[in-house]
């Protein structure tokens, strides 16, 4: 009875670990994608028409978005959320990998 409960708890923990990993991956990936795109566009300003007035407004918007400020509103919490998601994604990925690695080693060693 205790062994069955322990297996159920282990299965539930693995399930929740994968759900957390998936959610952190999706949210973090979107935020990192926005940061990467805005960073590339800011590094290569000629791609967005560096000399025109319209592009200057676009550059200011991209810089604000990239640095965590839109207009007068700070959105640094979004970049913090992205960083937290990447930390959670890394840690849960390592845990999932170790669990599957040890499981395959245990199966291989069992006769």
C-alpha positions in Angstrom: 0.0 0.0 0.0 2.8 2.4 0.9 4.7 1.5 -2.3 1.7 2.2 -4.4 1.2 5.6 -2.7 4.8 6.5 -3.2 4.6 5.6 -7.0 1.5 7.7 -7.3 3.2 10.7 -5.6 6.3 10.3 -7.8 4.1 10.1 -10.9 2.2 13.3 -9.8 5.4 15.1 -9.1 6.8 14.3 -12.5 3.5 15.4 -14.1 3.6 18.8 -12.3 7.3 19.2 -13.0 6.7 18.8 -16.8 3.7 21.2 -16.6 5.8 23.9 -14.9 8.6 23.3 -17.4 6.2 23.7 -20.3 4.6 26.9 -19.0 7.9 28.5 -18.0 9.2 27.6 -21.5 6.3 29.1 -23.4 6.2 32.4 -21.3 10.0 32.7 -21.2 10.4 32.0 -24.9 8.0 34.7 -25.9 9.7 37.3 -23.7 13.2 36.2 -24.8 12.0 36.3 -28.5 10.8 39.9 -28.1 14.1 40.9 -26.4 16.1 39.2 -29.2 14.2 40.7 -32.0 14.3 44.2 -30.6 18.0 43.8 -29.8 18.8 42.8 -33.4 16.7 45.6 -34.8 18.5 48.1 -32.5 21.9 46.7 -33.5 21.1 47.0 -37.2 19.1 50.2 -37.4 19.6 50.5 -41.1 17.0 47.7 -41.5 14.3 50.0 -40.1 15.4 53.1 -42.0 17.8 54.8 -39.6 17.5 58.3 -41.1 13.8 58.9 -41.3 11.6 60.5 -38.6 9.2 57.6 -38.6 12.1 55.2 -37.9 13.3 57.4 -35.0 9.9 56.9 -33.3 10.2 53.2 -34.0 13.7 53.1 -32.6 12.6 54.9 -29.4 9.7 52.4 -29.1 12.0 49.4 -29.7 14.6 50.7 -27.3 11.9 51.3 -24.6 10.5 47.8 -25.2 14.0 46.3 -25.1 14.9 48.2 -21.9 11.6 47.7 -20.1 9.9 51.0 -20.5 7.0 51.9 -22.8 6.2 55.6 -22.8 6.3 56.5 -19.1 5.3 53.1 -17.9 8.0 50.7 -16.5 7.5 47.1 -17.6 10.8 45.8 -16.1 8.6 43.2 -14.3 8.2 41.6 -17.7 11.9 41.2 -18.2 12.1 39.9 -14.6 9.4 37.4 -15.4 11.4 36.3 -18.5 14.5 35.8 -16.4 12.6 33.9 -13.7 11.0 31.7 -16.4 14.5 30.9 -17.9 15.8 30.0 -14.4 12.8 27.7 -13.8 13.0 26.3 -17.3 16.7 25.5 -16.7 16.2 23.9 -13.3 13.2 21.8 -14.3 14.9 20.7 -17.5 17.9 19.5 -15.5 15.7 17.7 -13.0 13.7 16.0 -15.8 16.9 15.0 -17.6 18.5 13.5 -14.4 15.3 11.6 -13.6 15.1 10.1 -17.1 18.9 9.4 -17.1 18.8 7.6 -13.8 15.7 5.7 -14.8 17.4 4.4 -18.0 20.6 3.5 -16.1 18.5 1.6 -13.6 16.6 -0.3 -16.3 19.8 -1.2 -18.1 21.4 -2.5 -14.9 18.3 -4.6 -14.0 18.5 -8.2 -15.4 
